[in-house]
Amino acid sequence: MGSMLPSAGDLRRWGHELESAVDGGVGELQRWLATPQGRFIRSLAARLLLVSVPLIVRHPFFKTPVGRLVELAGGAAILIKLAELLRDWEPQPATAPEARAPLP
């Protein structure tokens, strides 16, 4: 049974694909995020965010007045919800704009 984690080469290749998609524009990024590799990266990012929430809420930002307000409002819950949204988001590939007739 193989490991579920990607190799360093896979992560590097996916990182290069992500970078080229960002360079190509938002539409290309949305198309890439809808691919199996993009879904995997979104899932991995969501898992990492969920695991790191306890460390994130210990950041010095949460010792400032604004940070205390965010913490009081449920900063950890907000971060977990953000991770769940990232994990469950299914981007729709952008389509090319339709050709419009020139104005008279």
Secondary structure, 3 states (H helix, E strand, C coil): CCCCCCCHHHHHHHHHHHHHHHHHCHHHHHHHHCCHHHHHHHHHHHHHHHHHHHHHCCCHHHHCHHHHHHHHCCHHHHHHHHHHHHHHCCCCCCCCCCCCCCCC
